[in-house]
Amino acid sequence: MMDNIKNEKYHKMALNKVRALMKLKPEKESEEGQELEMLITLIEAYEDVHVPMQASDPIAYLEYRMEQDNLKQRDLIPFIGDKTKVSKVMNRKQELSVSMIRRLSEGLNIPINFLITAGV
């Protein structure tokens, strides 16, 4: 079990483990559920210090996460919609909807506040 995220390598490992655990949908009190909660806390602490992004620019943050996780725009289709909609969002021609924000947050383990534009 990981107890510290020292660098980007460990950060990616923790994110991958969280994704795997979330697919299992563990009970909160189970060993897997406790590990999931602990990893989320570690990831948030690491990102608070090391992620060079303001929470007020969700597209910039998505671009950063796509780069970090080697994702392409097509990988966002399950969370945003068809490729045209993804393109519009990524080119800032369409804002993220509440349902898109929820799906991105759950699917990519992104804190919701990173996906909400400042002033909204």
N, C-alpha and C positions, 0 to 999 in steps of 0.2 A: 504494500500500500504506500502510495506517495505521500510524503509529509511536507514537501517543499517544492516550489517551482523555481529553479535556479536560473533558467535561461529559456530561450525560444524553443529549443529541442524538448525540454520538459513540458513547456506550455502546450506544444502540439500533442505530446503524448497524453497529457491530462485531458485536452479537448477530445481526443479520440476515445479515451476511456469513458468520458462522460456520455458521448454519443452512444457507445456500446451499452452502457448501463441504462440510458434512457429508453433504448429499444426493449429492454427487459421489463420496463415499467415496474420497478421494485416497490414493495411496501416501504414506507418511510422508516419503520422500525427494523427492517431486515438489515443484514450485513451489507448487502448491495446498496440499499437505500441510504444507509449511514455513510458509505464510501462516496456515493454520489453527492450528498450534501457537503461532505468535506472537500471533495474536489472542486465543486462549484465555488466554495469559499476561497480556496487557494487560487483558483483561476481569477476570480474577481479581484483579489488582493494583488496578484501579479499584474493584471491589466490596468489597475488603478495607477500603478507606478510606471509601467513599461509601454503601454499603448499610446502612441503619439497622436491622439485623435480627440477632438472635442465631441462631446455627445450631441452637439447642436447640428452636426452635419452627417445625417444618416447615410447618404450616398458615399461620402468619403470613407466612412467607416466600413460600409459594405465593400468598397473597392479594396481597402486594406485587408479585410478578412478574406476576400477572394484571392488576393495575392498570397497571403499567409497559408491558406488552405489549398492552394493550386486549383481554385474553382474557375469555371468559365461562366459566361452569362447563361448558357443553357442549364447550368446546375441550379440556377435560381428559379427556373420555370415552376417547380412544384410549390414554391412559396409565394411567387408573385403572379404567375399566370403564363399565358403563351409568350413566345419569344418577342413578339411585337410589344407587349406590355412591359416585359423586362427591359427591352431597349429604351422605351420611353422613360421608364423610371431611372435607369442608369444614366440617361442623357438629360435628366432633370426636366423632362417635358411633362411628366406626370408624377404626382406625389404618392407616397406610400399610403395605402388605405389602412384602416385599423386591422382588417383581417390579414392583410399582407404582413403587417408588423407582427402580429401574433404568430403567424406561420414561420416567419424568419426567426423570431426569437426562440420558438420551440425547436425548429428544425436545425438551426445553426448555433444554438446556445448563445444567443446574443442578448445582453440585457436590454429590456424594452426601452429604457431611457436613451440608449444609443441609437435607436431607430425613430425617435420622435424629434421633429424639427423644433428648434428653440422658438418660443413664442406661441406654440400650439397649445 
